[in-house]
Amino acid sequence: MAQQQLKVTIVQPDMHWEDKQANLAQYEQYLSAVGEKMEVVVLPEMFSTGFSMAPERLAETMDGSTVQWMKSIARKYTCILTSSLIIEEDGKYYNRLLWVQPDGKMAHYDKRHLFGYAHEDEHYHAGDKRLIVSVKGIRICPMVCYDLRFPVWARNRNEDYDVLLYVANWPERRSLAWKTLLQARAIENQSYVIGVNRVGEDGNNIVYSGDSSVFGPLGEVVWQHSGSAICHTINIHKEVVEQARQQFPFLKDADKFIIPE
């Protein structure tokens, strides 16, 4: 039986503050230089603007130009493209992660845990439903930044997923928490954990060191990069997850619970 594996291309950029055109142009340069078949491409949280609390100026609808750009990139490279951006829907603003397929079909996840420390909860509405998608038989649960601090929401209750994915704008001054929590989520959920962050400085003078990371299902470091912009592709192997769970069947002993909406 052929191994189930998936190429994941991680883009860790130095983003342009609230400049959609410059950011999208930069991503196109990164992707055109990859030089190999891409399957899933992951950009950081609020990839077109940076982590902005100005949705009134920057929000788009689900038919907006940035969503159309995502569809065009997915179609051009025959890949899945994912990250979050500022979306307006029914008079509300969301930090919404989109999962865009090359055929134009989309799924989405609205960030559940809004970062009150930066007043995100005063500008955006929280989601209440997880998203789990499957690519080549590998199940992925995408989440957004601050969700990382809340392990109950991410809990792999019934071996629901093989990969837990976080897109983020996570500051350098809390990089220890970022790396530690990513590794912890991998260990406790016996899954790959991928964290995709940015570098540089934003319009609020907050500095980001990147530290985009991939951890294996036993918490082992598969890949990390800090301090500079990079576009890097890693391979996810389903059998690595299956072997870890067979050797150490810890998930079977987990508590059963329901999160009320």
C-alpha positions as CSV (number, residue, x, y, z in Angstrom):
1,M,0.0,0.0,0.0
2,A,1.4,3.4,-1.0
3,Q,2.3,5.7,1.8
4,Q,0.0,8.6,2.4
5,Q,2.0,11.8,2.5
6,L,1.3,15.5,1.9
7,K,3.5,18.4,0.9
8,V,2.8,21.5,3.0
9,T,4.4,24.8,1.9
10,I,4.9,27.3,4.7
11,V,5.3,30.9,3.9
12,Q,6.8,33.1,6.7
13,P,7.0,36.6,5.4
14,D,7.9,40.1,6.5
15,M,4.4,41.6,6.0
16,H,3.5,45.1,4.8
17,W,1.2,46.8,7.3
18,E,-2.3,47.1,6.0
19,D,-1.1,47.0,2.4
20,K,-3.0,44.3,0.6
21,Q,-1.5,44.9,-2.8
22,A,2.1,44.7,-1.6
23,N,1.5,41.6,0.5
24,L,-0.2,39.7,-2.3
25,A,2.5,40.6,-4.7
26,Q,5.1,39.3,-2.3
27,Y,3.3,36.0,-1.9
28,E,3.2,35.6,-5.6
29,Q,7.0,36.0,-5.7
30,Y,7.5,33.4,-3.0
31,L,5.2,30.8,-4.7
32,S,6.6,31.3,-8.2
33,A,10.0,30.5,-6.8
34,V,9.1,27.3,-5.1
35,G,10.0,25.2,-8.2
36,E,8.1,22.1,-7.2
37,K,4.5,20.9,-7.1
38,M,2.7,22.4,-4.2
39,E,-0.2,20.7,-2.5
40,V,-1.1,22.8,0.6
41,V,0.2,26.4,1.0
42,V,-0.2,28.1,4.3
43,L,0.2,31.8,4.9
44,P,0.2,33.6,8.3
45,E,-2.9,35.0,10.1
46,M,-4.5,38.1,8.4
47,F,-2.0,37.5,5.6
48,S,-3.1,40.5,3.5
49,T,-3.1,43.2,6.1
50,G,-1.2,42.2,9.3
51,F,-3.0,41.8,12.6
52,S,-5.1,44.9,12.3
53,M,-8.0,46.2,14.5
54,A,-9.4,48.3,11.6
55,P,-11.9,46.0,10.0
56,E,-14.1,48.9,9.1
57,R,-11.5,50.0,6.6
58,L,-10.0,46.6,5.6
59,A,-12.8,44.0,5.6
60,E,-13.9,42.3,2.5
61,T,-16.8,40.1,1.6
62,M,-16.6,36.5,0.6
63,D,-16.7,37.8,-3.0
64,G,-13.9,40.3,-2.4
65,S,-10.7,40.8,-4.3
66,T,-8.5,39.0,-1.8
67,V,-10.7,35.9,-1.8
68,Q,-10.7,36.0,-5.6
69,W,-6.9,36.2,-5.5
70,M,-6.8,33.1,-3.2
71,K,-9.0,31.3,-5.7
72,S,-6.7,32.3,-8.6
73,I,-3.6,31.2,-6.8
74,A,-5.1,27.9,-5.9
75,R,-6.2,27.4,-9.5
76,K,-2.9,28.5,-11.0
77,Y,-0.8,26.1,-8.9
78,T,-3.4,23.4,-8.5
79,C,-3.0,23.6,-4.8
80,I,-4.9,24.3,-1.6
81,L,-4.3,27.8,-0.2
82,T,-5.2,28.6,3.4
83,S,-4.9,31.4,5.9
84,S,-7.1,34.0,7.6
85,L,-8.2,37.4,6.5
86,I,-10.7,40.1,7.6
87,I,-14.2,39.2,6.4
88,E,-17.5,41.1,6.7
89,E,-20.7,39.1,6.7
90,D,-24.2,40.1,7.8
91,G,-22.8,43.3,9.3
92,K,-20.2,41.5,11.5
93,Y,-16.5,41.2,11.1
94,Y,-14.6,37.9,11.4
95,N,-11.0,36.8,11.5
96,R,-11.8,34.0,9.1
97,L,-9.6,31.2,7.9
98,L,-10.4,30.1,4.4
99,W,-9.5,26.7,2.9
100,V,-9.5,27.3,-0.8
101,Q,-9.3,24.4,-3.2
102,P,-8.1,24.6,-6.8
103,D,-11.6,24.0,-8.1
104,G,-12.8,27.1,-6.3
105,K,-14.6,25.3,-3.5
106,M,-14.0,26.8,-0.1
107,A,-14.5,25.9,3.6
108,H,-13.9,28.3,6.4
109,Y,-13.2,28.6,10.2
110,D,-13.9,31.7,12.2
111,K,-11.3,32.2,15.0
112,R,-13.0,31.2,18.2
113,H,-10.7,32.8,20.8
114,L,-10.4,36.5,20.2
115,F,-7.3,38.2,21.7
116,G,-8.8,40.5,24.3
117,Y,-5.3,41.8,25.3
118,A,-5.2,43.6,21.9
119,H,-9.0,44.3,21.9
120,E,-9.7,41.9,19.1
121,D,-12.9,40.9,20.9
122,E,-14.1,44.5,20.5
123,H,-13.9,44.5,16.7
124,Y,-14.5,40.9,15.7
125,H,-17.1,38.2,16.3
126,A,-16.0,34.7,17.5
127,G,-16.7,31.5,15.7
128,D,-18.1,28.4,17.4
129,K,-17.4,25.5,15.1
130,R,-14.2,23.6,14.3
131,L,-13.2,22.8,10.8
132,I,-11.7,19.5,9.8
133,V,-10.7,18.9,6.2
134,S,-9.1,15.9,4.5
135,V,-6.4,15.9,1.8
136,K,-5.1,12.7,0.3
137,G,-6.5,10.8,3.4
138,I,-4.8,13.1,5.9
139,R,-7.1,15.0,8.1
140,I,-6.3,18.6,9.1
141,C,-7.8,20.8,11.8
142,P,-6.9,24.5,11.1
143,M,-7.0,27.1,13.8
144,V,-5.9,30.7,14.3
145,C,-3.2,32.2,16.6
146,Y,-4.7,32.7,20.1
147,D,-6.6,29.5,19.8
148,L,-3.3,27.9,20.6
149,R,-3.6,28.8,24.3
150,F,-6.8,26.8,24.7
151,P,-6.1,23.1,24.6
152,V,-9.7,22.0,25.2
153,W,-10.8,23.5,21.9
154,A,-8.1,21.8,20.1
155,R,-8.4,18.4,21.8
156,N,-8.2,15.4,19.4
157,R,-11.3,13.8,21.0
158,N,-11.9,10.8,18.8
159,E,-8.7,10.8,16.7
160,D,-10.5,13.4,14.5
161,Y,-7.4,14.7,12.8
162,D,-3.8,13.9,12.0
163,V,-2.5,17.5,11.7
164,L,-3.3,20.5,13.8
165,L,-2.5,23.7,12.0
166,Y,-2.2,27.2,13.4
167,V,-1.8,30.4,11.4
168,A,-0.6,33.3,13.5
169,N,0.8,36.8,14.1
170,W,2.6,35.8,17.3
171,P,5.0,38.4,18.8
172,E,8.6,37.7,19.4
173,R,8.3,38.7,23.1
174,R,6.0,35.6,23.6
175,S,7.9,33.3,21.4
176,L,8.7,30.9,24.3
177,A,5.0,30.4,24.8
178,W,4.4,29.9,21.0
179,K,7.0,27.2,20.7
180,T,6.2,25.5,24.0
181,L,2.4,25.4,23.3
182,L,2.8,24.1,19.7
183,Q,5.0,21.2,21.0
184,A,2.5,20.5,23.9
185,R,-0.4,20.4,21.4
186,A,1.5,17.8,19.4
187,I,2.3,15.6,22.4
188,E,-1.2,15.7,23.9
189,N,-3.0,15.1,20.6
190,Q,-0.6,12.7,19.1
191,S,-0.7,14.6,15.8
192,Y,1.6,16.8,13.7
193,V,1.3,20.4,14.7
194,I,2.2,23.1,12.2
195,G,2.5,26.8,13.3
196,V,2.9,29.4,10.6
197,N,4.0,32.9,11.8
198,R,5.5,36.1,10.4
199,V,8.6,38.2,10.9
200,G,9.3,41.9,10.9
201,E,7.5,44.8,12.6
202,D,3.9,45.8,12.3
203,G,2.2,49.2,12.4
204,N,1.9,49.0,16.2
205,N,5.7,48.6,16.6
206,I,5.3,44.9,17.5
207,V,8.2,42.7,16.5
208,Y,7.8,39.2,15.2
209,S,10.5,36.6,15.0
210,G,8.7,33.9,13.0
211,D,9.6,30.7,14.7
212,S,7.3,28.9,12.3
213,S,7.5,25.2,13.4
214,V,6.5,21.7,12.6
215,F,6.3,19.1,15.4
216,G,5.7,15.4,15.0
217,P,3.1,13.4,17.0
218,L,5.6,12.6,19.8
219,G,6.6,16.2,20.1
220,E,9.7,15.9,18.1
221,V,11.0,18.9,16.1
222,V,10.6,18.3,12.4
223,W,11.4,21.9,11.3
224,Q,11.7,25.4,12.7
225,H,12.9,28.7,11.4
226,S,13.2,32.1,13.2
227,G,14.4,35.6,12.4
228,S,14.0,35.9,8.7
229,A,11.4,35.4,5.9
230,I,11.3,32.0,4.3
231,C,9.2,29.8,2.1
232,H,9.7,26.1,3.0
233,T,8.1,22.8,2.1
234,I,7.8,19.9,4.4
235,N,6.3,16.4,4.0
236,I,3.6,15.1,6.4
237,H,3.4,11.3,6.6
238,K,0.2,9.6,7.8
239,E,2.0,6.4,8.9
240,V,4.1,8.4,11.3
241,V,0.9,9.4,13.1
242,E,-0.5,5.9,13.0
243,Q,2.6,4.4,14.3
244,A,2.8,6.8,17.2
245,R,-0.8,6.1,18.2
246,Q,-0.4,2.3,17.9
247,Q,2.8,2.3,20.0
248,F,1.4,4.7,22.6
249,P,-2.4,4.5,22.6
250,F,-2.9,7.4,25.0
251,L,-5.8,9.0,23.1
252,K,-8.0,6.0,24.0
253,D,-7.7,7.0,27.7
254,A,-8.7,10.6,27.2
255,D,-11.7,12.2,29.0
256,K,-15.0,12.4,27.1
257,F,-16.6,15.8,27.0
258,I,-18.7,18.2,25.0
259,I,-18.0,22.0,24.6
260,P,-21.3,23.9,24.8
261,E,-21.8,26.4,22.1
